Amino acid sequence: MVEYVIVLISLFAALTTLGVLMYTLRQQSNRVLDLVASDYP
């Protein structure tokens, strides 16, 4: 039973880390698109 709890916690931590990474990358890509689309030469 302890092994299942450890695996569940590790999977939850991995999914949370991936979610934070995806959020950060999405924010960064939005910043890059804003810079590319800006009218400043």
Sequence and secondary structure as in RCSB ss.txt:
>XXXX:A:sequence
MVEYVIVLISLFAALTTLGVLMYTLRQQSNRVLDLVASDYP
>XXXX:A:secstr
 HHHHHHHHHHHHHHHHHHHHHHHHHHHHHHHHHHHT S  
